[in-house]
């Protein structure tokens, strides 16, 4: 491995040991999420640097983090401190971005189902909006009225229909995707050009091809289609009406090792080769990366509560299952996770080589048979009280909790393991959810409501 993955792995090992020593997890708190702050900062810096290499100096570039990937206010604030904005897709995500101190000029609202109230709020606040379809564009037009210069940048999302990647659910530029205006449908391209000509306040074009499972070549093909359409529109109206291109995010993540591949630099360089005009200074740029900024910096750490055997295969029953690793449990081929074994004190479990490993299932706490985060996985044989670490879980695994069996959301803690003296410092990102909070959000205040109906 290169020096960066080695350093990442070293910080992770120190953090696991420290989490046990400092009581962040144990018999009463059997699962916890950890975030490597140094890793997050490094990812943000690498993203900024990659695009600074390819754009004409002075070109405005907004890297808007996709809030859905980690809907946690301290994470959004950390990224804001690193120069990033927010891409939001709901009133809740917008509220989180604002709570993190992100200013309206650094927020972009995307969603295929915005209500009139959401659109009005965005305009009132000065938040950029990408309309998803002709009906939403009409709604925006009613709100803009006769104003030639609306209070927020407004754009239109198009679907370049360049195809899908290896995971259907993550591919947003297929022929039948629900997102944007399907550019290759009969009459669609002509309608888009006309829509811009009739709305001089429409100044942005947005395209997003997909994320995990989408190769870089497919992503750049979609961005090239958007760029070529922007050039066509500006030519048709006789001026540069479109002054900004939102090229989405979606950089895939390598879930097979600590190596970071592909890199932001590889993607930016391929974009420069494929769409050179994108970087000549005529267009402001917006990106919407999410998973690739956070995934490698996250770790779910769970205690082994019991071990057993069925059909001759060992099973380790832990507290991390479908409630955290929802995609991995229900679509393991598309979302496999690496698993590390630690002893009860947080030290790497002996038997780390192929010798001494035992194929075993890593089960979660949910009451259905398929709640497995790993099947027949060779690992050092786990015992009661040991710990399992689910790697690369910094994006989506912490903020998209699946409330099956009313299992509580775990505590999330950021850590700094870069001190030369060996000290690992933790900061709370989110407190562990209590049973009282679960009861309250499940309608406890209205317990007699149904019984009183006649």
C-alpha positions in Angstrom: 0.0 0.0 0.0 1.1 3.6 -0.5 1.8 5.9 2.4 -1.7 7.4 2.7 -3.5 4.0 3.1 -0.9 2.9 5.6 -1.3 6.1 7.6 -5.1 5.7 7.4 -4.9 2.1 8.7 -2.6 3.2 11.5 -4.9 5.9 12.7 -7.8 3.5 12.5 -6.0 0.9 14.8 -5.2 3.6 17.3 -8.7 4.9 17.3 -10.3 1.4 17.9 -8.0 0.8 20.9 -8.7 4.3 22.3 -12.5 3.9 21.8 -12.4 0.9 24.1 -10.1 2.5 26.6 -12.2 5.6 26.8 -15.5 3.8 27.1 -17.1 4.8 23.9 -18.3 1.2 23.5 -18.7 -1.8 25.8 -21.4 -4.0 27.1 -23.8 -1.1 27.6 -22.9 0.6 24.3 -22.2 -2.3 22.0 -22.0 -0.4 18.7 -20.4 2.9 17.7 -19.5 4.9 14.6 -16.1 6.5 14.2 -15.0 9.2 11.8 -11.4 10.0 10.9 -11.2 13.8 10.9 -7.8 13.8 9.3 -9.1 11.6 6.5 -12.0 13.8 5.8 -9.8 16.9 5.7 -7.5 15.2 3.3 -10.3 14.1 1.0 -11.6 17.7 0.8 -8.2 19.1 0.1 -7.6 16.5 -2.7 -10.9 17.4 -4.3 -10.1 21.2 -4.3 -6.6 20.6 -5.6 -7.8 18.3 -8.4 -10.0 20.9 -9.9 -7.6 23.8 -9.3 -5.2 22.0 -11.6 -7.6 22.0 -14.5 -9.7 25.2 -14.3 -8.6 28.5 -15.7 -7.4 30.6 -12.7 -10.1 32.7 -11.3 -13.0 30.4 -12.4 -15.5 30.1 -9.5 -15.9 26.5 -8.4 -18.3 25.4 -5.7 -17.9 21.9 -4.3 -21.2 21.2 -2.7 -21.2 18.1 -0.5 -24.2 15.8 -1.0 -25.8 16.0 2.4 -27.6 12.7 2.0 -24.3 10.9 2.3 -23.7 12.1 5.9 -26.6 14.1 7.3 -24.7 15.2 10.4 -24.3 18.8 11.3 -20.8 18.5 12.7 -19.7 16.8 9.5 -21.2 19.5 7.4 -19.5 22.2 9.5 -16.1 20.4 9.2 -16.5 20.3 5.4 -17.6 24.0 5.4 -14.4 24.8 7.3 -12.5 23.0 4.5 -14.2 25.2 1.8 -17.1 23.1 0.8 -20.8 23.9 0.4 -23.9 21.7 0.5 -26.1 20.0 -2.0 -29.5 19.4 -0.3 -32.5 17.4 -1.5 -35.2 18.1 1.2 -36.3 20.7 3.8 -34.5 18.6 6.4 -31.2 18.6 4.6 -31.5 22.3 4.0 -32.1 22.9 7.7 -29.0 20.8 8.6 -26.8 22.8 6.2 -28.0 26.1 7.7 -27.5 24.7 11.2 -23.9 24.0 10.2 -23.5 27.6 9.2 -23.3 27.1 5.5 -24.4 30.3 3.8 -27.2 30.3 1.1 -24.8 31.2 -1.7 -23.0 27.9 -1.0 -26.1 25.7 -1.0 -27.7 24.0 -4.0 -31.3 22.5 -3.8 -31.8 19.4 -5.9 -34.8 17.1 -5.6 -37.3 15.4 -8.0 -40.2 16.4 -5.8 -40.0 20.0 -4.5 -43.1 21.5 -3.1 -44.1 25.1 -3.9 -43.2 26.0 -0.3 -39.7 24.5 -0.7 -39.1 26.5 -3.9 -40.4 29.7 -2.4 -38.1 29.3 0.6 -35.1 28.7 -1.6 -35.8 31.8 -3.6 -36.4 33.9 -0.5 -33.1 32.7 1.0 -31.1 33.1 -2.3 -30.4 29.3 -2.6 -29.6 27.9 -6.1 -32.3 25.6 -7.4 -32.1 23.0 -10.2 -35.5 22.3 -11.6 -36.1 18.6 -12.3 -38.9 18.7 -14.9 -41.1 21.0 -17.1 -43.8 21.2 -14.4 -41.4 22.4 -11.8 -39.9 24.9 -14.2 -43.4 26.3 -14.6 -43.7 26.6 -10.8 -40.4 28.4 -10.7 -41.6 30.7 -13.4 -44.7 31.7 -11.4 -42.6 32.5 -8.4 -40.0 34.5 -10.4 -42.8 36.4 -12.1 -41.5 39.4 -14.2 -38.2 39.6 -12.4 -35.4 39.4 -14.9 -32.9 38.9 -12.2 -34.2 36.4 -9.6 -32.7 36.3 -6.1 -31.1 32.9 -6.6 -29.4 31.1 -9.5 -31.9 28.8 -11.3 -31.1 25.9 -13.5 -32.6 22.8 -15.1 -31.5 19.2 -14.7 -31.2 17.1 -17.8 -30.7 13.4 -18.1 -28.1 12.8 -20.9 -29.3 9.1 -21.2 -25.7 7.9 -21.7 -26.4 4.6 -19.9 -26.1 2.9 -16.5 -23.3 1.4 -14.5 -23.1 -2.0 -12.7 -25.6 -1.0 -10.0 -29.0 -0.1 -11.5 -30.2 1.8 -8.4 -27.1 4.1 -8.5 -27.4 4.9 -12.2 -29.3 8.1 -12.9 -28.6 8.6 -16.6 -30.4 5.5 -18.0 -33.1 5.7 -20.7 -35.8 5.6 -18.1 -34.3 7.4 -15.1 -36.7 9.4 -12.9 -34.3 12.3 -12.7 -34.3 15.4 -15.0 -35.4 16.0 -18.6 -34.7 12.9 -20.7 -32.6 14.6 -23.4 -32.8 12.0 -26.1 -36.6 11.5 -25.9 -38.4 12.8 -29.1 -38.6 16.6 -29.0 -36.9 16.9 -25.6 -33.7 18.7 -26.8 -35.7 21.2 -28.8 -37.9 21.8 -25.8 -34.9 22.5 -23.5 -33.4 25.0 -25.9 -36.8 26.7 -26.2 -37.3 26.7 -22.5 -34.1 28.6 -21.9 -34.8 31.0 -24.7 -38.2 31.8 -23.1 -36.8 32.2 -19.6 -33.8 34.6 -19.6 -33.5 34.0 -15.8 -32.6 30.4 -16.3 -28.8 30.3 -16.2 -27.6 26.9 -15.1 -27.6 23.4 -16.5 -27.3 20.3 -14.3 -26.4 16.7 -15.1 -25.5 13.8 -12.8 -24.8 10.4 -14.3 -24.7 8.3 -11.1 -22.4 7.1 -8.4 -21.1 3.7 -7.2 -20.7 1.3 -10.1 -20.5 4.0 -12.8 -17.1 4.2 -14.6 -15.4 7.5 -15.1 -15.8 7.3 -18.9 -19.6 7.1 -18.4 -19.6 10.0 -16.1 -17.5 12.2 -18.4 -19.7 11.3 -21.4 -22.7 12.7 -19.5 -20.9 15.9 -18.6 -19.8 16.3 -22.2 -23.5 16.0 -23.3 -24.5 18.7 -20.8 -21.6 21.0 -21.9 -22.5 20.6 -25.6 -26.2 21.4 -24.8 -25.1 24.5 -22.9 -23.1 25.6 -26.0 -26.0 25.0 -28.2 -28.4 27.0 -26.0 -26.0 29.9 -25.7 -25.6 29.9 -29.4 -29.3 29.8 -30.0 -30.1 32.8 -27.7 -27.1 34.8 -29.0 -25.4 35.3 -25.6 -24.0 33.3 -22.7 -27.2 32.9 -20.8 -26.0 29.6 -19.2 -23.0 30.8 -17.1 -22.7 27.8 -14.7 -22.6 24.0 -15.1 -23.5 21.7 -12.3 -21.7 18.4 -13.1 -22.9 16.4 -10.1 -20.7 14.0 -8.2 -20.7 10.3 -8.0 -17.1 9.3 -7.9 -17.0 5.6 -7.1 -15.3 4.3 -4.0 -13.0 1.3 -3.8 -14.4 -1.0 -1.1 -11.9 -3.7 -1.6 -8.8 -2.2 0.1 -7.5 1.0 1.8 -6.3 2.3 -1.6 -8.2 5.4 -2.8 -9.1 4.8 -6.3 -10.2 6.3 -8.6 -8.9 9.7 -7.4 -10.4 13.2 -7.9 -7.3 14.1 -9.9 -7.9 11.2 -12.3 -11.5 12.2 -12.8 -10.6 15.9 -13.3 -7.9 15.1 -15.8 -10.2 12.9 -17.7 -12.8 15.6 -17.8 -10.2 18.1 -19.1 -9.3 15.7 -21.9 -13.0 14.8 -22.7 -14.6 18.3 -22.3 -11.7 20.8 -22.5 -14.2 23.8 -22.9 -15.6 23.1 -19.5 -12.5 24.6 -17.9 -11.7 27.6 -20.1 -13.2 30.1 -17.7 -16.5 30.8 -19.4 -18.5 28.6 -17.0 -18.8 28.6 -13.2 -18.6 25.0 -12.0 -20.6 23.2 -9.2 -19.8 19.6 -8.1 -21.9 17.4 -5.8 -19.6 14.7 -4.4 -20.7 12.7 -1.4 -19.7 9.1 -0.8 -16.1 9.6 -2.1 -15.5 12.3 0.5 -16.5 10.4 3.6 -16.6 6.6 2.9 -12.9 5.8 3.7 -12.9 7.8 6.9 -15.7 5.8 8.6 -15.7 2.7 10.7 -18.6 0.9 12.5 -17.3 -0.9 15.5 -19.6 -3.6 17.1 -19.3 -6.0 20.0 -19.8 -9.7 19.5 -22.6 -10.6 21.8 -22.7 -14.4 21.1 -21.1 -17.0 18.9 -22.8 -20.1 17.7 -22.7 -22.6 14.8 -25.4 -23.7 12.3 -24.8 -26.3 9.6 -21.2 -26.5 10.5 -20.6 -22.8 10.0 -19.6 -20.4 12.8 -21.8 -17.4 13.3 -20.8 -14.2 15.3 -23.9 -12.3 16.4 -23.1 -8.6 16.7 -24.9 -5.3 17.1 -24.3 -4.0 13.6 -26.7 -5.3 11.0 -29.4 -4.0 8.7 -30.2 -1.1 10.9 -26.8 0.4 9.9 -25.6 -1.5 6.9 -28.9 -1.6 5.1 -27.6 -1.7 1.6 -25.0 -4.3 2.4 -27.5 -6.7 4.0 -30.1 -6.4 1.3 -27.7 -6.1 -1.7 -24.5 -7.7 -0.6 -23.1 -8.3 -4.1 -23.4 -4.5 -4.9 -22.3 -3.3 -1.4 -19.8 -5.7 0.1 -17.9 -4.4 3.2 -14.5 -5.4 4.5 -14.6 -6.7 8.1 -11.7 -6.6 10.6 -11.6 -8.6 13.8 -10.4 -7.1 17.1 -10.2 -8.6 20.6 -12.1 -7.1 23.5 -9.4 -4.5 24.2 -9.5 -3.3 20.6 -6.3 -4.9 19.4 -6.2 -6.6 16.0 -7.3 -10.3 16.5 -4.6 -12.9 16.1 -4.7 -15.0 12.9 -4.6 -12.1 10.5 -3.0 -14.2 7.7 -4.8 -16.8 5.7 -3.5 -19.4 8.2 -5.7 -19.5 11.3 -8.7 -17.9 9.7 -12.1 -19.5 9.9 -15.0 -18.9 7.4 -17.8 -17.5 9.4 -21.0 -15.4 9.2 -21.1 -11.9 10.8 -24.7 -11.5 11.8 -26.6 -8.4 13.0 -29.3 -8.0 15.7 -32.3 -7.7 13.5 -35.0 -10.4 13.6 -34.9 -11.8 10.1 -32.6 -14.5 8.8 -30.9 -12.4 6.2 -29.4 -9.9 8.6 -25.8 -10.7 7.7 -23.1 -8.2 6.9 -20.7 -10.9 5.8 -21.3 -14.5 4.8 -18.7 -17.3 5.0 -16.0 -14.7 5.5 -12.5 -15.9 6.5 -11.6 -14.1 9.7 -9.8 -15.0 12.9 -12.3 -17.0 14.9 -14.4 -14.5 16.9 -15.4 -15.0 20.5 -17.9 -13.3 22.9 -16.7 -9.8 23.7 -14.5 -9.4 20.6 -15.1 -6.6 18.2 -15.8 -6.4 14.5 -15.0 -3.4 12.4 -17.0 -2.6 9.3 -14.7 -0.5 7.1 -15.4 2.3 4.6 -18.7 3.2 6.3 -18.3 6.9 6.6 -20.9 7.7 4.0 -24.6 6.6 4.2 -24.0 4.1 7.0 -24.2 6.7 9.8 -27.1 8.9 8.8 -29.4 6.6 6.9 -30.5 4.5 9.9 -33.1 1.7 9.2 -35.3 1.6 12.4 -36.1 -2.1 12.2 -36.9 -3.6 15.6 -36.8 -0.1 17.0 -33.0 -0.5 17.4 -31.4 2.8 18.5 -29.1 4.9 16.4 -25.6 4.5 17.7 -23.3 7.2 18.9 -21.0 8.8 16.3 -17.6 10.2 17.2 -15.0 11.9 15.2 -11.4 11.2 16.2 -8.0 12.8 15.7 -5.1 10.2 15.9 -2.4 12.4 14.4 -0.8 13.6 17.6 2.8 12.5 17.9 2.4 11.6 21.6 0.0 8.8 20.7 -3.1 10.4 22.3 -6.4 9.9 20.4 -8.9 12.6 20.9 -12.6 12.2 20.3 -15.4 14.6 19.6 -19.1 13.8 19.7 -20.9 14.0 16.4 -24.2 12.5 17.5 -25.2 11.1 20.9 -26.4 7.5 21.1 -30.2 7.4 20.8 -32.0 6.5 24.1 -34.9 4.1 24.5 -37.0 7.1 25.8 -36.3 8.9 22.5 -37.4 5.9 20.5 -40.6 5.7 22.5 -41.3 9.4 22.1 -40.8 9.4 18.3 -43.0 6.3 18.1 -46.1 8.2 19.2 -46.0 7.8 23.0 -47.6 11.2 23.5 -50.6 9.9 21.5 -50.9 6.5 23.1 -54.7 6.7 23.7 -55.5 8.4 20.4 -56.7 5.3 18.5 -58.5 3.8 21.5 -60.6 6.9 21.8 -61.9 6.7 18.3 -65.4 5.3 17.9 
